[in-house]
Amino acid sequence: MTKRINGIQQLGVGVDDLRSAFSWYRQHLGMDVRMFEEKAVAELMLPHTGGKSRERHALLALNMEGGGGLEIWQHTGKKPEAAKDPLQLGDWGINIGKLKTTNVHRAYTRFKAQGLELFSEPGTDPAGRWHFYLRDPFGNHWEVMEHPFVLFPQQQQANGGVSGAVIGVRNIEESLRVYRDILGYDELIYDQSGLFDDWQGLPGAGGQFRRLLLTHSKHYQGSFSPFFGPSYIELIQSLDRPARGVFDGRIWGDPGFMHLCYDINGIDELRDEVSQKGFPFTVDSARATESFDMGEAAGNFSYIQAPEGTLIEFVETHKIPLLKKIGWYLNLRKRGERPLPRLLLRMFAFMRVK
């Protein structure tokens, strides 16, 4: 099997109260499709959890307009530990989650009416694309960016799902070894340095930065690619301010953006590739079991760590629920890797939580 990346499956976000976080993301960001929910012990994540198995509660939520989802994750065996100092733009790791919308001004108006914390009015990025930024009640920053991709329109939501991330790095050239050479973000949209007016109000944005936006030149393929759609990675490097790791002094799963996850095929081939390129798996479920049971879903997962410390997860999905009430699950091993028809993807709506 040839290794293939099929799109962003989800952005992981650690919280201190999963229920309240899911309620907020459902109500305001349209993440109302609960694909799976599970309480378990994170036994394989020892390299990133202080060498100890950690009890956790996790939930994967999607938006029916399409795009990546959110894996909302709470430590239950210990108290989730927030960062001692607020994140500053350019700190090493995931700074901002990107969300897509077909109409930035409509989304801004709706969020303003809902009383959300917004940074300035809609403006344009260095490529002339409309966007704005907001902060959720848990301290995470989001960029709402205009993009025409919608899988199922007329969802009456301000935005769709996750379309990428803004990642602070030590050195952009070093980090491109992961984001361009492994993840395949080979199309450059812009590469600029200086002060940026569209970041007005964001913490730490007053300094000099190098800012680089990437996407894929080829369309994704794979079972869920029609749902995930295109994605973007924005690498930012502070040029005049010392930065720090977003999880310095804490562990994976504590509050904040904890990883970026990609749906893949060919985990064995990927294992060989990342090792040859100097970024071997730090976690590898396929070495422990043929198919890792995640409660209502199953598959294999692995992680690599980018030079700035960001954790990148890869998931090869084997089973997902379609109609939980009657026990109907989709076995992707039997079906193959071709894109799922819209009829099956539309059935995700049966897992919506009102």
Contacts in CASP RR format, 6 or more apart in sequence:
PFRMAT RR
TARGET T0000
AUTHOR 0000-0000-0000
METHOD contacts of the structure
MODEL  1
MTKRINGIQQLGVGVDDLRSAFSWYRQHLGMDVRMFEEKAVAELMLPHTG
GKSRERHALLALNMEGGGGLEIWQHTGKKPEAAKDPLQLGDWGINIGKLK
TTNVHRAYTRFKAQGLELFSEPGTDPAGRWHFYLRDPFGNHWEVMEHPFV
LFPQQQQANGGVSGAVIGVRNIEESLRVYRDILGYDELIYDQSGLFDDWQ
GLPGAGGQFRRLLLTHSKHYQGSFSPFFGPSYIELIQSLDRPARGVFDGR
IWGDPGFMHLCYDINGIDELRDEVSQKGFPFTVDSARATESFDMGEAAGN
FSYIQAPEGTLIEFVETHKIPLLKKIGWYLNLRKRGERPLPRLLLRMFAF
MRVK
1 265 0 8 1.000
1 266 0 8 1.000
1 268 0 8 1.000
1 269 0 8 1.000
2 265 0 8 1.000
2 266 0 8 1.000
2 269 0 8 1.000
3 264 0 8 1.000
3 265 0 8 1.000
3 266 0 8 1.000
3 267 0 8 1.000
3 269 0 8 1.000
3 270 0 8 1.000
3 273 0 8 1.000
4 221 0 8 1.000
4 222 0 8 1.000
4 264 0 8 1.000
4 265 0 8 1.000
4 266 0 8 1.000
4 337 0 8 1.000
5 183 0 8 1.000
5 184 0 8 1.000
5 220 0 8 1.000
5 262 0 8 1.000
5 263 0 8 1.000
5 264 0 8 1.000
5 314 0 8 1.000
6 220 0 8 1.000
6 221 0 8 1.000
6 222 0 8 1.000
6 223 0 8 1.000
6 224 0 8 1.000
6 225 0 8 1.000
6 228 0 8 1.000
6 262 0 8 1.000
6 263 0 8 1.000
6 264 0 8 1.000
6 265 0 8 1.000
7 68 0 8 1.000
7 220 0 8 1.000
7 224 0 8 1.000
7 225 0 8 1.000
7 228 0 8 1.000
7 229 0 8 1.000
7 231 0 8 1.000
7 262 0 8 1.000
7 263 0 8 1.000
8 67 0 8 1.000
8 68 0 8 1.000
8 69 0 8 1.000
8 162 0 8 1.000
8 163 0 8 1.000
8 164 0 8 1.000
8 228 0 8 1.000
8 231 0 8 1.000
8 260 0 8 1.000
8 261 0 8 1.000
8 262 0 8 1.000
8 263 0 8 1.000
9 68 0 8 1.000
9 69 0 8 1.000
9 224 0 8 1.000
9 228 0 8 1.000
9 261 0 8 1.000
9 262 0 8 1.000
9 263 0 8 1.000
9 315 0 8 1.000
9 317 0 8 1.000
10 60 0 8 1.000
10 68 0 8 1.000
10 69 0 8 1.000
10 70 0 8 1.000
10 71 0 8 1.000
10 162 0 8 1.000
10 261 0 8 1.000
11 68 0 8 1.000
11 69 0 8 1.000
11 70 0 8 1.000
11 71 0 8 1.000
11 94 0 8 1.000
11 97 0 8 1.000
11 162 0 8 1.000
11 164 0 8 1.000
11 165 0 8 1.000
11 257 0 8 1.000
11 259 0 8 1.000
11 260 0 8 1.000
11 261 0 8 1.000
12 70 0 8 1.000
12 71 0 8 1.000
12 72 0 8 1.000
12 73 0 8 1.000
12 257 0 8 1.000
12 258 0 8 1.000
12 259 0 8 1.000
12 260 0 8 1.000
12 261 0 8 1.000
13 21 0 8 1.000
13 70 0 8 1.000
13 71 0 8 1.000
13 72 0 8 1.000
13 73 0 8 1.000
13 138 0 8 1.000
13 140 0 8 1.000
13 256 0 8 1.000
13 257 0 8 1.000
13 258 0 8 1.000
14 72 0 8 1.000
14 73 0 8 1.000
14 74 0 8 1.000
14 80 0 8 1.000
14 253 0 8 1.000
14 254 0 8 1.000
14 255 0 8 1.000
14 256 0 8 1.000
14 257 0 8 1.000
14 258 0 8 1.000
15 21 0 8 1.000
15 72 0 8 1.000
15 73 0 8 1.000
15 74 0 8 1.000
15 80 0 8 1.000
15 138 0 8 1.000
15 255 0 8 1.000
15 256 0 8 1.000
16 74 0 8 1.000
16 79 0 8 1.000
16 80 0 8 1.000
16 82 0 8 1.000
16 138 0 8 1.000
16 255 0 8 1.000
17 74 0 8 1.000
18 57 0 8 1.000
18 58 0 8 1.000
18 59 0 8 1.000
18 72 0 8 1.000
18 73 0 8 1.000
18 74 0 8 1.000
21 72 0 8 1.000
21 74 0 8 1.000
21 138 0 8 1.000
22 31 0 8 1.000
22 34 0 8 1.000
22 59 0 8 1.000
22 61 0 8 1.000
22 72 0 8 1.000
22 353 0 8 1.000
24 136 0 8 1.000
24 137 0 8 1.000
24 138 0 8 1.000
25 31 0 8 1.000
25 61 0 8 1.000
25 70 0 8 1.000
25 72 0 8 1.000
25 136 0 8 1.000
26 32 0 8 1.000
26 61 0 8 1.000
26 353 0 8 1.000
28 111 0 8 1.000
28 114 0 8 1.000
28 116 0 8 1.000
28 136 0 8 1.000
28 158 0 8 1.000
29 63 0 8 1.000
29 70 0 8 1.000
29 99 0 8 1.000
29 142 0 8 1.000
29 158 0 8 1.000
29 159 0 8 1.000
29 160 0 8 1.000
29 161 0 8 1.000
30 63 0 8 1.000
30 155 0 8 1.000
30 157 0 8 1.000
30 158 0 8 1.000
30 159 0 8 1.000
30 160 0 8 1.000
30 161 0 8 1.000
31 61 0 8 1.000
31 62 0 8 1.000
31 63 0 8 1.000
31 69 0 8 1.000
31 70 0 8 1.000
31 161 0 8 1.000
32 61 0 8 1.000
32 63 0 8 1.000
32 64 0 8 1.000
32 352 0 8 1.000
32 353 0 8 1.000
32 354 0 8 1.000
33 61 0 8 1.000
33 62 0 8 1.000
33 63 0 8 1.000
33 64 0 8 1.000
33 348 0 8 1.000
33 349 0 8 1.000
33 351 0 8 1.000
33 352 0 8 1.000
33 353 0 8 1.000
34 59 0 8 1.000
34 60 0 8 1.000
34 61 0 8 1.000
34 351 0 8 1.000
34 352 0 8 1.000
34 353 0 8 1.000
35 60 0 8 1.000
35 61 0 8 1.000
35 62 0 8 1.000
35 296 0 8 1.000
35 297 0 8 1.000
35 320 0 8 1.000
35 321 0 8 1.000
35 348 0 8 1.000
35 351 0 8 1.000
36 59 0 8 1.000
36 60 0 8 1.000
36 294 0 8 1.000
36 295 0 8 1.000
36 296 0 8 1.000
36 297 0 8 1.000
36 320 0 8 1.000
36 321 0 8 1.000
37 57 0 8 1.000
37 58 0 8 1.000
37 59 0 8 1.000
37 60 0 8 1.000
37 296 0 8 1.000
38 57 0 8 1.000
38 58 0 8 1.000
38 59 0 8 1.000
38 294 0 8 1.000
38 295 0 8 1.000
38 296 0 8 1.000
39 55 0 8 1.000
39 56 0 8 1.000
39 57 0 8 1.000
39 76 0 8 1.000
40 55 0 8 1.000
40 56 0 8 1.000
40 58 0 8 1.000
40 295 0 8 1.000
41 53 0 8 1.000
41 54 0 8 1.000
41 55 0 8 1.000
41 56 0 8 1.000
42 49 0 8 1.000
42 53 0 8 1.000
42 54 0 8 1.000
42 55 0 8 1.000
42 56 0 8 1.000
43 53 0 8 1.000
44 283 0 8 1.000
44 284 0 8 1.000
44 285 0 8 1.000
44 288 0 8 1.000
45 54 0 8 1.000
45 252 0 8 1.000
45 283 0 8 1.000
45 303 0 8 1.000
46 52 0 8 1.000
46 53 0 8 1.000
47 282 0 8 1.000
47 283 0 8 1.000
48 251 0 8 1.000
48 252 0 8 1.000
48 282 0 8 1.000
48 283 0 8 1.000
48 303 0 8 1.000
48 311 0 8 1.000
49 251 0 8 1.000
49 252 0 8 1.000
49 253 0 8 1.000
50 251 0 8 1.000
54 75 0 8 1.000
54 77 0 8 1.000
54 78 0 8 1.000
54 251 0 8 1.000
54 253 0 8 1.000
55 75 0 8 1.000
55 76 0 8 1.000
55 77 0 8 1.000
55 78 0 8 1.000
56 73 0 8 1.000
56 74 0 8 1.000
56 75 0 8 1.000
56 76 0 8 1.000
56 77 0 8 1.000
56 253 0 8 1.000
57 73 0 8 1.000
57 74 0 8 1.000
57 76 0 8 1.000
58 71 0 8 1.000
58 72 0 8 1.000
58 73 0 8 1.000
58 74 0 8 1.000
59 71 0 8 1.000
59 72 0 8 1.000
60 69 0 8 1.000
60 70 0 8 1.000
60 71 0 8 1.000
60 72 0 8 1.000
60 297 0 8 1.000
61 69 0 8 1.000
61 70 0 8 1.000
61 72 0 8 1.000
62 68 0 8 1.000
62 69 0 8 1.000
62 161 0 8 1.000
62 227 0 8 1.000
62 348 0 8 1.000
63 69 0 8 1.000
63 155 0 8 1.000
63 157 0 8 1.000
63 159 0 8 1.000
63 160 0 8 1.000
63 161 0 8 1.000
64 151 0 8 1.000
64 152 0 8 1.000
64 155 0 8 1.000
64 157 0 8 1.000
64 348 0 8 1.000
64 349 0 8 1.000
64 352 0 8 1.000
65 100 0 8 1.000
65 150 0 8 1.000
65 151 0 8 1.000
65 152 0 8 1.000
65 153 0 8 1.000
65 155 0 8 1.000
65 157 0 8 1.000
65 159 0 8 1.000
65 160 0 8 1.000
65 161 0 8 1.000
66 149 0 8 1.000
66 150 0 8 1.000
66 151 0 8 1.000
66 152 0 8 1.000
66 160 0 8 1.000
66 161 0 8 1.000
66 227 0 8 1.000
66 228 0 8 1.000
66 229 0 8 1.000
67 100 0 8 1.000
67 149 0 8 1.000
67 151 0 8 1.000
67 160 0 8 1.000
67 161 0 8 1.000
67 162 0 8 1.000
67 163 0 8 1.000
67 227 0 8 1.000
67 228 0 8 1.000
67 229 0 8 1.000
67 231 0 8 1.000
68 161 0 8 1.000
68 162 0 8 1.000
68 163 0 8 1.000
68 227 0 8 1.000
68 228 0 8 1.000
68 231 0 8 1.000
69 161 0 8 1.000
69 162 0 8 1.000
70 162 0 8 1.000
71 261 0 8 1.000
73 253 0 8 1.000
73 258 0 8 1.000
74 80 0 8 1.000
75 253 0 8 1.000
75 254 0 8 1.000
80 253 0 8 1.000
80 254 0 8 1.000
80 255 0 8 1.000
81 250 0 8 1.000
81 251 0 8 1.000
81 254 0 8 1.000
81 255 0 8 1.000
82 254 0 8 1.000
82 255 0 8 1.000
83 246 0 8 1.000
83 247 0 8 1.000
83 250 0 8 1.000
83 254 0 8 1.000
83 255 0 8 1.000
83 256 0 8 1.000
85 244 0 8 1.000
86 203 0 8 1.000
87 95 0 8 1.000
87 141 0 8 1.000
87 203 0 8 1.000
87 246 0 8 1.000
88 203 0 8 1.000
88 204 0 8 1.000
88 241 0 8 1.000
88 243 0 8 1.000
89 95 0 8 1.000
89 168 0 8 1.000
89 199 0 8 1.000
89 202 0 8 1.000
89 203 0 8 1.000
89 204 0 8 1.000
89 205 0 8 1.000
89 209 0 8 1.000
89 236 0 8 1.000
89 238 0 8 1.000
90 168 0 8 1.000
90 169 0 8 1.000
90 204 0 8 1.000
90 209 0 8 1.000
90 236 0 8 1.000
90 237 0 8 1.000
90 238 0 8 1.000
90 241 0 8 1.000
90 243 0 8 1.000
91 168 0 8 1.000
91 243 0 8 1.000
91 244 0 8 1.000
91 245 0 8 1.000
91 246 0 8 1.000
92 168 0 8 1.000
92 169 0 8 1.000
92 170 0 8 1.000
92 243 0 8 1.000
92 244 0 8 1.000
92 245 0 8 1.000
92 246 0 8 1.000
92 308 0 8 1.000
92 309 0 8 1.000
92 310 0 8 1.000
93 167 0 8 1.000
93 168 0 8 1.000
93 169 0 8 1.000
93 245 0 8 1.000
93 246 0 8 1.000
93 247 0 8 1.000
93 257 0 8 1.000
93 308 0 8 1.000
93 309 0 8 1.000
93 310 0 8 1.000
94 165 0 8 1.000
94 166 0 8 1.000
94 167 0 8 1.000
94 168 0 8 1.000
94 246 0 8 1.000
94 256 0 8 1.000
94 257 0 8 1.000
94 258 0 8 1.000
94 259 0 8 1.000
94 260 0 8 1.000
94 310 0 8 1.000
95 141 0 8 1.000
95 165 0 8 1.000
95 166 0 8 1.000
95 167 0 8 1.000
95 168 0 8 1.000
95 236 0 8 1.000
95 246 0 8 1.000
95 257 0 8 1.000
96 133 0 8 1.000
96 141 0 8 1.000
96 142 0 8 1.000
96 143 0 8 1.000
96 165 0 8 1.000
96 166 0 8 1.000
96 234 0 8 1.000
97 140 0 8 1.000
97 141 0 8 1.000
97 142 0 8 1.000
97 143 0 8 1.000
97 162 0 8 1.000
97 164 0 8 1.000
97 165 0 8 1.000
97 166 0 8 1.000
97 257 0 8 1.000
98 142 0 8 1.000
98 143 0 8 1.000
98 145 0 8 1.000
98 162 0 8 1.000
98 163 0 8 1.000
98 164 0 8 1.000
98 165 0 8 1.000
98 166 0 8 1.000
98 231 0 8 1.000
98 232 0 8 1.000
98 234 0 8 1.000
99 142 0 8 1.000
99 143 0 8 1.000
99 144 0 8 1.000
99 145 0 8 1.000
99 159 0 8 1.000
99 160 0 8 1.000
99 161 0 8 1.000
99 162 0 8 1.000
99 163 0 8 1.000
100 144 0 8 1.000
100 145 0 8 1.000
100 146 0 8 1.000
100 147 0 8 1.000
100 149 0 8 1.000
100 159 0 8 1.000
100 160 0 8 1.000
100 161 0 8 1.000
100 163 0 8 1.000
101 107 0 8 1.000
101 144 0 8 1.000
101 145 0 8 1.000
101 146 0 8 1.000
101 147 0 8 1.000
101 158 0 8 1.000
101 159 0 8 1.000
101 160 0 8 1.000
102 146 0 8 1.000
102 147 0 8 1.000
102 148 0 8 1.000
102 150 0 8 1.000
102 153 0 8 1.000
103 146 0 8 1.000
104 122 0 8 1.000
104 123 0 8 1.000
104 130 0 8 1.000
104 131 0 8 1.000
104 132 0 8 1.000
104 144 0 8 1.000
104 145 0 8 1.000
104 146 0 8 1.000
105 122 0 8 1.000
105 130 0 8 1.000
106 158 0 8 1.000
107 144 0 8 1.000
107 158 0 8 1.000
107 159 0 8 1.000
108 118 0 8 1.000
108 121 0 8 1.000
108 122 0 8 1.000
108 132 0 8 1.000
108 144 0 8 1.000
110 158 0 8 1.000
111 118 0 8 1.000
111 134 0 8 1.000
111 144 0 8 1.000
111 158 0 8 1.000
112 118 0 8 1.000
116 134 0 8 1.000
116 136 0 8 1.000
117 134 0 8 1.000
117 135 0 8 1.000
117 136 0 8 1.000
118 132 0 8 1.000
118 133 0 8 1.000
118 134 0 8 1.000
119 132 0 8 1.000
119 133 0 8 1.000
119 134 0 8 1.000
119 135 0 8 1.000
119 200 0 8 1.000
119 201 0 8 1.000
119 202 0 8 1.000
120 132 0 8 1.000
120 133 0 8 1.000
120 200 0 8 1.000
120 201 0 8 1.000
121 132 0 8 1.000
122 130 0 8 1.000
122 131 0 8 1.000
122 132 0 8 1.000
123 130 0 8 1.000
123 131 0 8 1.000
123 132 0 8 1.000
123 198 0 8 1.000
124 130 0 8 1.000
124 131 0 8 1.000
124 198 0 8 1.000
125 131 0 8 1.000
125 145 0 8 1.000
125 190 0 8 1.000
125 198 0 8 1.000
125 213 0 8 1.000
126 190 0 8 1.000
126 192 0 8 1.000
126 196 0 8 1.000
126 198 0 8 1.000
126 211 0 8 1.000
126 213 0 8 1.000
127 189 0 8 1.000
127 190 0 8 1.000
127 213 0 8 1.000
129 145 0 8 1.000
129 146 0 8 1.000
129 147 0 8 1.000
130 145 0 8 1.000
130 146 0 8 1.000
131 143 0 8 1.000
131 144 0 8 1.000
131 145 0 8 1.000
131 146 0 8 1.000
131 198 0 8 1.000
132 143 0 8 1.000
132 144 0 8 1.000
133 141 0 8 1.000
133 142 0 8 1.000
133 143 0 8 1.000
133 144 0 8 1.000
133 199 0 8 1.000
133 202 0 8 1.000
134 141 0 8 1.000
134 142 0 8 1.000
134 144 0 8 1.000
135 141 0 8 1.000
135 142 0 8 1.000
136 142 0 8 1.000
138 255 0 8 1.000
138 256 0 8 1.000
139 255 0 8 1.000
139 256 0 8 1.000
140 256 0 8 1.000
140 257 0 8 1.000
141 202 0 8 1.000
143 166 0 8 1.000
144 158 0 8 1.000
144 159 0 8 1.000
145 163 0 8 1.000
145 232 0 8 1.000
147 163 0 8 1.000
147 230 0 8 1.000
149 163 0 8 1.000
149 229 0 8 1.000
149 230 0 8 1.000
150 160 0 8 1.000
151 226 0 8 1.000
151 227 0 8 1.000
151 229 0 8 1.000
151 342 0 8 1.000
151 345 0 8 1.000
152 342 0 8 1.000
152 345 0 8 1.000
152 346 0 8 1.000
152 349 0 8 1.000
162 231 0 8 1.000
163 229 0 8 1.000
163 230 0 8 1.000
163 231 0 8 1.000
163 232 0 8 1.000
164 231 0 8 1.000
164 232 0 8 1.000
164 233 0 8 1.000
164 234 0 8 1.000
164 260 0 8 1.000
165 233 0 8 1.000
165 234 0 8 1.000
165 257 0 8 1.000
165 260 0 8 1.000
166 234 0 8 1.000
166 236 0 8 1.000
167 175 0 8 1.000
167 179 0 8 1.000
167 233 0 8 1.000
167 234 0 8 1.000
167 235 0 8 1.000
167 236 0 8 1.000
167 306 0 8 1.000
167 308 0 8 1.000
167 310 0 8 1.000
168 235 0 8 1.000
168 236 0 8 1.000
168 237 0 8 1.000
168 238 0 8 1.000
168 243 0 8 1.000
168 308 0 8 1.000
169 175 0 8 1.000
169 235 0 8 1.000
169 236 0 8 1.000
169 237 0 8 1.000
169 306 0 8 1.000
169 307 0 8 1.000
169 308 0 8 1.000
170 237 0 8 1.000
170 243 0 8 1.000
170 307 0 8 1.000
170 308 0 8 1.000
171 237 0 8 1.000
171 307 0 8 1.000
172 210 0 8 1.000
172 212 0 8 1.000
172 235 0 8 1.000
172 237 0 8 1.000
174 307 0 8 1.000
174 308 0 8 1.000
175 235 0 8 1.000
175 306 0 8 1.000
175 307 0 8 1.000
175 308 0 8 1.000
176 235 0 8 1.000
177 277 0 8 1.000
177 279 0 8 1.000
177 307 0 8 1.000
178 279 0 8 1.000
178 304 0 8 1.000
178 306 0 8 1.000
178 307 0 8 1.000
178 312 0 8 1.000
179 185 0 8 1.000
179 214 0 8 1.000
179 233 0 8 1.000
179 235 0 8 1.000
179 306 0 8 1.000
180 186 0 8 1.000
180 214 0 8 1.000
181 277 0 8 1.000
182 273 0 8 1.000
182 274 0 8 1.000
182 277 0 8 1.000
182 279 0 8 1.000
182 304 0 8 1.000
183 233 0 8 1.000
183 262 0 8 1.000
183 312 0 8 1.000
184 216 0 8 1.000
185 214 0 8 1.000
185 215 0 8 1.000
185 216 0 8 1.000
185 232 0 8 1.000
185 233 0 8 1.000
186 214 0 8 1.000
186 216 0 8 1.000
186 217 0 8 1.000
187 214 0 8 1.000
187 215 0 8 1.000
187 216 0 8 1.000
187 217 0 8 1.000
188 212 0 8 1.000
188 213 0 8 1.000
188 214 0 8 1.000
189 213 0 8 1.000
189 214 0 8 1.000
189 215 0 8 1.000
189 232 0 8 1.000
190 211 0 8 1.000
190 212 0 8 1.000
190 213 0 8 1.000
191 210 0 8 1.000
191 211 0 8 1.000
191 212 0 8 1.000
191 213 0 8 1.000
192 210 0 8 1.000
192 211 0 8 1.000
192 212 0 8 1.000
193 208 0 8 1.000
193 209 0 8 1.000
193 210 0 8 1.000
193 211 0 8 1.000
193 239 0 8 1.000
194 207 0 8 1.000
194 208 0 8 1.000
194 209 0 8 1.000
194 210 0 8 1.000
194 211 0 8 1.000
194 239 0 8 1.000
195 206 0 8 1.000
195 207 0 8 1.000
195 208 0 8 1.000
195 209 0 8 1.000
196 205 0 8 1.000
196 209 0 8 1.000
196 211 0 8 1.000
199 205 0 8 1.000
199 206 0 8 1.000
204 241 0 8 1.000
207 238 0 8 1.000
207 239 0 8 1.000
207 240 0 8 1.000
207 241 0 8 1.000
208 238 0 8 1.000
208 239 0 8 1.000
208 240 0 8 1.000
209 236 0 8 1.000
209 237 0 8 1.000
209 238 0 8 1.000
209 239 0 8 1.000
210 236 0 8 1.000
210 237 0 8 1.000
210 239 0 8 1.000
211 234 0 8 1.000
211 235 0 8 1.000
211 236 0 8 1.000
211 237 0 8 1.000
212 234 0 8 1.000
212 235 0 8 1.000
212 236 0 8 1.000
213 232 0 8 1.000
213 233 0 8 1.000
213 234 0 8 1.000
214 232 0 8 1.000
214 233 0 8 1.000
214 234 0 8 1.000
214 235 0 8 1.000
215 230 0 8 1.000
215 231 0 8 1.000
215 232 0 8 1.000
215 233 0 8 1.000
216 230 0 8 1.000
216 231 0 8 1.000
219 225 0 8 1.000
219 230 0 8 1.000
220 228 0 8 1.000
220 229 0 8 1.000
220 230 0 8 1.000
221 337 0 8 1.000
221 339 0 8 1.000
222 263 0 8 1.000
222 265 0 8 1.000
222 337 0 8 1.000
222 338 0 8 1.000
222 339 0 8 1.000
223 263 0 8 1.000
223 317 0 8 1.000
223 332 0 8 1.000
223 335 0 8 1.000
223 336 0 8 1.000
223 337 0 8 1.000
223 338 0 8 1.000
223 339 0 8 1.000
223 340 0 8 1.000
224 263 0 8 1.000
224 317 0 8 1.000
224 339 0 8 1.000
224 340 0 8 1.000
224 345 0 8 1.000
225 263 0 8 1.000
225 339 0 8 1.000
226 339 0 8 1.000
226 340 0 8 1.000
226 342 0 8 1.000
226 345 0 8 1.000
227 340 0 8 1.000
227 345 0 8 1.000
227 348 0 8 1.000
228 263 0 8 1.000
245 308 0 8 1.000
245 309 0 8 1.000
246 256 0 8 1.000
246 257 0 8 1.000
247 254 0 8 1.000
247 258 0 8 1.000
252 258 0 8 1.000
252 259 0 8 1.000
252 311 0 8 1.000
258 311 0 8 1.000
259 303 0 8 1.000
259 310 0 8 1.000
259 311 0 8 1.000
259 312 0 8 1.000
259 313 0 8 1.000
260 310 0 8 1.000
260 311 0 8 1.000
260 312 0 8 1.000
260 313 0 8 1.000
261 312 0 8 1.000
261 313 0 8 1.000
261 314 0 8 1.000
261 315 0 8 1.000
262 312 0 8 1.000
262 313 0 8 1.000
262 314 0 8 1.000
262 315 0 8 1.000
263 315 0 8 1.000
263 316 0 8 1.000
263 317 0 8 1.000
264 270 0 8 1.000
264 314 0 8 1.000
264 315 0 8 1.000
264 316 0 8 1.000
265 316 0 8 1.000
265 337 0 8 1.000
266 316 0 8 1.000
267 286 0 8 1.000
267 300 0 8 1.000
267 302 0 8 1.000
267 314 0 8 1.000
267 316 0 8 1.000
268 286 0 8 1.000
270 302 0 8 1.000
270 314 0 8 1.000
271 280 0 8 1.000
271 281 0 8 1.000
271 284 0 8 1.000
271 286 0 8 1.000
271 302 0 8 1.000
274 280 0 8 1.000
274 281 0 8 1.000
274 304 0 8 1.000
275 281 0 8 1.000
279 304 0 8 1.000
279 305 0 8 1.000
279 306 0 8 1.000
280 304 0 8 1.000
281 302 0 8 1.000
281 303 0 8 1.000
281 304 0 8 1.000
282 303 0 8 1.000
282 304 0 8 1.000
282 305 0 8 1.000
282 311 0 8 1.000
283 301 0 8 1.000
283 302 0 8 1.000
283 303 0 8 1.000
284 302 0 8 1.000
285 292 0 8 1.000
285 299 0 8 1.000
285 300 0 8 1.000
285 301 0 8 1.000
285 302 0 8 1.000
286 300 0 8 1.000
286 302 0 8 1.000
286 316 0 8 1.000
289 300 0 8 1.000
291 298 0 8 1.000
291 299 0 8 1.000
291 300 0 8 1.000
291 318 0 8 1.000
291 319 0 8 1.000
292 298 0 8 1.000
292 299 0 8 1.000
292 300 0 8 1.000
292 301 0 8 1.000
296 320 0 8 1.000
296 321 0 8 1.000
296 324 0 8 1.000
297 317 0 8 1.000
297 319 0 8 1.000
297 320 0 8 1.000
297 321 0 8 1.000
298 317 0 8 1.000
298 318 0 8 1.000
298 319 0 8 1.000
299 315 0 8 1.000
299 316 0 8 1.000
299 317 0 8 1.000
299 318 0 8 1.000
299 319 0 8 1.000
300 315 0 8 1.000
300 316 0 8 1.000
300 318 0 8 1.000
301 313 0 8 1.000
301 314 0 8 1.000
301 315 0 8 1.000
301 316 0 8 1.000
302 313 0 8 1.000
302 314 0 8 1.000
303 311 0 8 1.000
303 312 0 8 1.000
303 313 0 8 1.000
303 314 0 8 1.000
304 311 0 8 1.000
304 312 0 8 1.000
304 314 0 8 1.000
305 311 0 8 1.000
305 312 0 8 1.000
306 312 0 8 1.000
317 332 0 8 1.000
318 331 0 8 1.000
318 332 0 8 1.000
318 333 0 8 1.000
319 329 0 8 1.000
319 330 0 8 1.000
319 331 0 8 1.000
319 332 0 8 1.000
319 333 0 8 1.000
320 329 0 8 1.000
320 330 0 8 1.000
320 332 0 8 1.000
321 327 0 8 1.000
321 328 0 8 1.000
321 329 0 8 1.000
321 330 0 8 1.000
321 351 0 8 1.000
322 328 0 8 1.000
322 329 0 8 1.000
322 330 0 8 1.000
322 344 0 8 1.000
322 347 0 8 1.000
322 348 0 8 1.000
322 350 0 8 1.000
323 347 0 8 1.000
323 350 0 8 1.000
324 350 0 8 1.000
324 351 0 8 1.000
330 340 0 8 1.000
330 344 0 8 1.000
END
